[in-house]
Amino acid sequence: MTFTHRHLLGIEHLRPEEIVTVLDLAEEYVDLNRAAQKHSDALAGLTQINMFFENSTRTQASFELAGKRLGADVMNMAMQASSITKGETLIDTAMTLNAMHPDLLVVRHPHSGAVDLLAQKVNCAVLNAGDGRHEHPTQALLDALTIRRAKGRLHRLNIAICGDIAHSRVARSNIILLGKMENRIRLIGPPTLMPAGIAEFGVEVYDDMAKGLEDVDVVMMLRLQRERMDGGFIPSEREYYHRFGLDADKLANAKPDAIVMHPGPMNRGVEIDGTLADDINRSVIQDQVEMGVAVRMAAMDLLARNLRSVQGAA
Ligand code: NCD
């Protein structure tokens, strides 16, 4: 089996064949999730704890459902963001949980690197459900599965990632994954929302939607992450929508069969036109949600197999 990791902390650590292993297994779970009987015993007897130090609706629900469908005992901990902003406290929390013998720990945290740190302190498998602006590996994997199913392949595609790149862990994980799979990546957004040193990622950068979208196969929109902004990054939402919001007119620059993606939650009328987001002929936003459950099932299944083989060898 070509997936030997103990944790899933970032796309950064995965080889292309490991990415394919996750996606291939996820395909099987897509079928299971569409069946009337949605249960498997892949995680039977294992304990999964979801620790979300940041608000989340879809990611937490997706991980919870994924664990339950695989037969794990799943616990959600509601973490108060205010009480955990110190590194020390995070480690204390981790040690407390560790003493309860979980097998899988799913963690979202507002600080980049916090999940990696936690993984060093516990004995179980840790899955990063988003850490600061750093990585959100299961989001990039579910996006990859959505693209592969819609386009029939995951290489040599022109892919535009648009909007608030600077604050986005979704963008970062996607840039790494799609780059590893040899796609051509364009980033489109205002210069104030481009991260420093972006040229090193081997991407093309545009600040004009019409030019940047020319001939692309995939248009990935990002939420304007106002909670991560501490100053005037954009003149106004109206102006932002006018220049960078995706609508049918701007999309007309892309290939006629280009798909539209968004990780959610969406700001309709800010980064994307609501009608376009709902257009099932162009938008795959609901497919992304569906693929999310399947990809998380695959990721947890693979990590659990590795856990068992380590335990078996001990
Ligand atoms: C993303 C996240 O939390 O990073 N959402 C998600 O996981 N579905 C993107 C976002 O919040 O805009």
Boltz pocket constraint, residues with backbone or C-beta under 6 A from the ligand:
constraints:
  - pocket:
      binder: B
      contacts: [[A, 55], [A, 58], [A, 59], [A, 129], [A, 130], [A, 136], [A, 139], [A, 169], [A, 170], [A, 222], [A, 223], [A, 225], [A, 263], [A, 264], [A, 265]]
      max_distance: 6.0
